[in-house]
């Protein structure tokens, strides 16, 4: 069976298509699936194998550098949902992984460099602080059910290519920044991300982008006590091939305080300018709540309800 190239095939539609074919061919637990292709093919095939008849064997034959060094090993299988990448899947190891570097001759320059980016990620283990953290959790750091994990944002540039930024998940998978995914935020994204989604414009200048980022973190900090300062801003100049400027922003930073207070006032002003919700009968009515406790009924009476 041949699937279309790219993430579009990493879906429930492909998953169902393969399952239907297996049923048609009367596959049983003695049969094997073979995943011949890149990471998408391996992920979908592995997920099918993990769930069909409660698990059958499969073999990985990765044909891209990225799948050879990452997705074909470790048993990571999944499909994507509209809400996000790899949200449904299982850790299910292949019975065999066959790797041939001959396949790499067929890759485009972009695909080959994508695999090199993954190899660069592994070099982060050379970071002494990160290595110490991993060593301290070595007993459970590689288990699927481990509480130890780390999400990393990695940015840089390889000579001859464009600057690139990756969001690397604890399981080892990653996504790259693009026009469709223009920003990443590690941690409690549910608080600050809506501001990024509403305020971001692909054509906006760098200064505006930094302002939007700070407003996003401001909402996150105010909504979650576990998130706090300082914030580090790292600026890399394209084609410089050296570490850029780093600016640390503390809670008492004058610019941050100014836009934080201004944002609060602007939100309040915008809220006040909006029309009130039409309450209708709630304005003059009463609400009774009945709570049954043992054999008696308790009534709670609320007067003058004008807002929900």
Buried (B, 14 or more C-beta within 10 A) or exposed (E): EEBEEEEEBBBEEBBEBBBEEBEEEEBEEEBEBBBBBBBBBBBBBBBBBBBBEEEBBBBBBBBBBBBBBBBBBBBBBBBBEEEEBBEBBBBBBBEEBEBEEEBBEEBEEEBBBBBBBBEBBEEBEEEEEEEEEBEEBEEEBEEEEEEBEBEBBBEBBEEEEEBBBBBBBEBBBBBEBEEEEBBBBEEBBEBBBEBBEEBBEEEEEEEEBBBBBBBBBBBBBEEBEEBEBEBEBEEBEEEEEEEEEEEEBEEEBEEBEEBBEEBEEEEEEEEEEEEEEEEEEBEEEEEEEEEEEEEEEEEEEEEEEEEE
